[in-house]
Amino acid sequence: MTLKFPIYMDHAATTRTDPRVVEAMLPYFTEKFGNSASRNHKFGWEAEDGVEHAREQAAQLIGADAKEIIWTSGSTESNNLAIKGAAHMYARAAEGQRGRGHIITAAHEHKAVLDPCKRLIGEGFDVTFLTPPPDGVITRAMVEGALREDTILVSIMWANNEIGTINEVSEIGALCHERGVIFHTDATQWVGKMPTNVDADNIDLLSWSGHKIYGPKGVGALYVRRRKPRVRLEAILDGGGHERGMRSGTLNVTGIVGFGMACELCQKEMEGERERLFKLRRLLETELMSRLEGVQINGHFDRRLPHLTNMSFGFVEGESLLMGIKDIACSSGSACTSASLEPSYVLKSLGVGDELAHSSLRLSLGRWSSEEEVRYAIDGIEKAVNHLRTMSPLWDLHKEGIDISKIQWQAH
Ligand SMILES: Cc1ncc(COP(=O)(O)O)c(C=O)c1O
């Protein structure tokens, strides 16, 4: 197979839509173009059939009932609906109570969780942002230590999008159920890649997104538990009362049909895919670690998604590293803010220093990643890192055995 450039190693950011998904969607752009809410004619019924079939496919992937799936525009919306919707529904009565209720989340969650939580603080809710340990894994014990009498909601992601670490989700869910607290998980990076069962894993609300599972962009789902307990949400959008009143708006029928097919394919191919990608990631990590010194894998070594790695390369400058591997599409540990490059807040929350955070890469493999591509990436990264180190005075000092963290730099 000939390699095509640039090589795509950023599947945690988004995935190519599977051609089988595109094929399933196509008729819904043309002959089956109806509005799924049109009850009086064939066009509407066909569209509705497509949507309801997709709901079954989505529900099956996570062990839910189709009635428990609410369509959204993606995980950002699912998270907003879950967090704000639950907070508003279960808010403590203002009278006689201090504050409106307590929410627990973690400092290295995605912004689509952190920002809704911050908005709720402005509305009088109290939020605990758990600081992750250096391995990045949020445990049941950590959540237990933060629970209070007035805790109404816990939102802990299943797997982290930057480092792939896997939190103790089913254990945290069990704890929440014991204490009568609603449990939401942002499972955007998990569902479709790893086995999921909302009952066995004690989940009340679960967000996921089409474009991370080889489906289209702009479509997502929120699982909302209907029994034990029946979870209620206050809607964010008011309108025609679609989706059991929880999410008004004409449904994105084509996108939903694609989402459903993407779920079905993930379910069928998950086991083989997981194994194959794990082997490729192991090759990537072991080769880079054996060829290069000063490489660190960020996050818990074992409790990690099998297809993703986040590695820091000491003694190289992050931006130059990215420039050196321009034909490998991946993410870096720096985030562009308006004026500057900021080190990733996720890595910082684990205690990774700014320098190492800047010189880190997130490489995430997917359905079409091949061994040839991985071998190309290994050679390319090795070459770029070695080249940059030949120009680094800090690397020279390190090679001479000087601990540069102990150097007292003098300003003149
Ligand atoms: C963990 C996590 N949550 C939420 C989102 C947002 O998803 P969407 O792009 O579907 O809004 C992402 C996407 O990057 C993610 O990785």
The ligand as a Gaussian input file, in Angstrom:
#p B3LYP/6-31G(d) Opt

LIG

0 1
 C      -14.628000      14.412000      25.654000
 C      -15.318000      15.316000      24.695000
 N      -16.452000      15.910000      25.062000
 C      -17.133000      16.709000      24.222000
 C      -16.671000      16.981000      22.949000
 C      -17.459000      17.869000      22.047000
 O      -18.110000      17.098000      21.086000
 P      -18.847000      17.707000      19.825000
 O      -17.770000      18.065000      18.869000
 O      -19.710000      16.595000      19.318000
 O      -19.650000      18.869000      20.263000
 C      -15.478000      16.389000      22.519000
 C      -14.932000      16.692000      21.195000
 O      -13.804000      17.086000      21.036000
 C      -14.790000      15.531000      23.418000
 O      -13.646000      14.930000      23.070000

